[in-house]
Amino acid sequence: MSGHAVPYKRETKFHTNVLYLVSDFAQSVKQQADIVKIIGEYVRLRKAGAQNYTGLCPFHKEKTPSFSVHITRQIFYCFGCHEHGDVFTFIQKIENISFPEAVRFVAQKCGIPLPKREFSSEEEAKEGRLRAKLLELHELACAWFEEQLRSPEGALAREYLSGRGLRPEDIKTFRLGYAPDNFHALRERLQSVADTETLRLSGLFSFKEQEDGSPGPLYSRFRKRVTFPIANESGRIIAFTARALEAGEKAGPKYLNSPETPLYSKSNVLFNLDKARQAIRELNFAVLVEGQMDCISAYLAGVRNVIATSGTAFTESQVRLLGRYTKQVIVNFDPDTAGANAAEKSIALLTEEDFNVRVVTLEGGLDPDRYIREHGAQAYIAALRTAKRHQDYLVERARQLFPPNTANAKIEALNFLLPHIRRVPSRIARDEFAADAAQKLGIDSALVREELKQAAAKRRDSLSNTMPQLSEAERMMLRALASSQTDAVFQAAAAGFDANEAHFSGLTTSHILAQLRHRDSQSPMDAVPDPRDRSLLAQALMDELTPLDKEHIAAALETLRRLYFERRQRELRAAISEAERRGDTTSVLQLTAEKISVDRALRE
Ligand SMILES: [Zn+2]
């Protein structure tokens, strides 16, 4: 043990120094950043009191706001899902990035120049280096695929792309390429740039697991395919989708995607968002299509605000990502069954997040790409203008699926619509949707309302709150001990705490109070390490509508004292009967004496 003491200490010191630099910078960023402004870019916040703003929580689904931001404390807390923290926690969670990245992100937003040292630990520095390397590999691979497309071997791919109406300048805009029918060429191109492990992590290669579980030799994942690079929001390439040039079992799936990698998570990316985001912001709506080719065609037809899910249905994180740019979407999926199902799922997610959704169905059962090739750009843009409100689209679809000729079909159509109706966050819009559906299906609207009411009641029952409820006195003590150590309320609470520590034993918050009381100069949230405790503290700190002064503290201390004696009284009563049962007279006498003094204290 002692033999390890010296090197261990040295290492700790090293880390502490680096950490100090980062936390020092983070502190200064935090002081300059306005949490309300930064969260306000993601959540529509409304002023709710002198110190608070509220809005719909971005971390859980809700229809009435339980997400709260505190101005002076610069923290947020959700009374629904109990997410909480400071501006960095918020950015980390919503952008899905690490702490140092969040510090940099906020600093950039506030125009604060970054210090040279950015990483808080060796591990994070390593992660940063890996990501940078993977970005470099993707850039090189993309350039190489583009080169291959221009080579003699790329003839078939060029033919395919021109057959889809793409001109050389379009191919350049989207950086389309060709992955040749070769297992090793890409690896040979990249092996001087990165080691085998990094190449493996890039997802550009496949390998077979060997008998001992280790990865076998790497070979190209994409072969004989047209490559579509997938970029992140800032336009850096992070993955590929590759379309087979041949059909049949040997060629594999029609579309092959990069696997999940440290750079790429399918559900967090929207194809073409890097090119479309400016237009989406300006026009305040997005056009959502399914496939990359649909997206490219629409973009080239002049629809600059088009993005693709590059899969089937929308995911929740994609909805949130899009929500940072607009809350209005025109959904234009394939009219086939899979497309219609994907459209329904996407509509469900979007309406739940309070998006205004319209739906386009192109005539002749065409997907956007074919429609544009057959009818031209102007016709497509005109078709987008005919987009229906999602309510009307869904009612029409219910009527198609279950032609309401019989009572049974009407009920099936209603069952198809009810979940969609329930998801609409606004009550007025929900009622309107229900009335409209009832009328079009020929159902009594009272029946629809009754069905909705029952579903709502079931939902309320399933929501139970798992956080302990704090007493008013505990909340006051938390608030007082969380204030600055030079404050009169802090000093009153600290004195009361020190003098009567026993009174606090047995409270849910006793150790939190102790941590706050004995903290160094750091901020109160930082003094409480446990996430559940922090959540409790944040909950208490949000409630600052009620003022706090020395009289309140005195009253809170008095209440806690009384509660303590009541607890003690119950304990003693139980202990006395236990001792009596054992026939332990000495203990009975001792305990009874204590109980008498407790009873007296309570009467006072
Ligand atoms: Zn929440």
Residues whose N, C-alpha, C, O or C-beta is under 5 A from the ligand:
A	BS01	ZN	C57 F59 H60 C78 G80 C81 H82
